[in-house]
């Protein structure tokens, strides 16, 4: 089967004419880097001081990239996507709150999301950030550890207790998820806090990934060391007899990582160029598909070549495009030409759908705006496809 990402009729079938034109206008604005730069600074400031801009955000960035403010509002998006055989990864968009009460509230919210997902037919996964349930500085202090050979000797007695609470929170979340048969995707974060996240991900996999993959760690292949890390994780999984769950992404913190490395005078952990990232990403796809009995893999990519490569490798091995250990995913509001054409071909594919109060998801929205203005060709590709569909519909 030849899969093409050029079919805009399939890509945008779920969008009404009005929504199609609104998406075109938004991406057209995001072509202007200076306008995005200005907007991503003004909007958070305006929200903080209470200026009445929620309606503007709700009708533009929020509408395009977020599923809603509540789980009830997600329902209509879920039903719409389900009609086109596209599943949902739910992401409760909470960031940057660092008190024990906030961590407990976030844990309870994640459990509520799992319980909601378990009642739906179309939501196989939820996504969580460890910094929603753990203090950033604590993770930073633990970061010198090797994730596979981890120790907490550097912590004070108080910090040891704090770390135990973090582990209880993530285990509570994973226990409920395992009972409800909902996958938990643990997001990757900054390199200087990633090692304890990797450690907890592996620890949870060893507990919960015995019969099926419940826990997935996120591997950012724009890092120079992550392909080797994937190999080490596989060796750990085979040695300890559990399923390795991985979500393969390119990465989300490139500029921040390079800037910090420059400021602190250490080698940048980021690949020197896009070609290097692409090579490691595609090598990771090859590695995982060669080992699907042990590795459950989510191809979380907006790169057409990587998605096509995955389908081609599956077909070469005479494996189903709907293989239980392969899943594709793209962000809600982006790359519909990939998502819906994969779904049309019979692949297991989802949209990553964040939700939450506007004030809580503003950081996420700012990242989406910046990403679309900075990733070479991203906005141009979105615009050309939207323009093609508008022309095809004659609207």
Buried (B, 14 or more C-beta within 10 A) or exposed (E): EEBEBEBBEBBBBBBEEEEBBBBBEBBBBBBEEEEBBEBBEEBBEBBEEEEEBBEEBEEBBBBBBBBBBEBEEBBEBBEEBBEBBBBBBBBBBBBEEEEEEBBEBBBEBBBEBBBBBBEBEBBBBBBBBBBBBBBBEBBBBBBEBEBBEBEBEEBEEEBEEBBEBBBEBBBBBBBBBBEBEBBBBBBBBBBBBBBBBBBBBBBBBBBBBEEBBBBBBBBBBBBBEBBEBBEBBBEBBBEEEBBBBBBBBBBBBBEEBEEBBEEEEEEBBBBEEEEBBBBBBBEBBEBBBEBBEBBBBBBBBBBBEBBBBBBBBBBEEEBEBBBEBBBBBBBBBBBBBBBBBBBBBBBBBBBBBBBBEBEBBBBBBBBBBBBBBBBEEBBEBBBBBBBBBBEEBEE
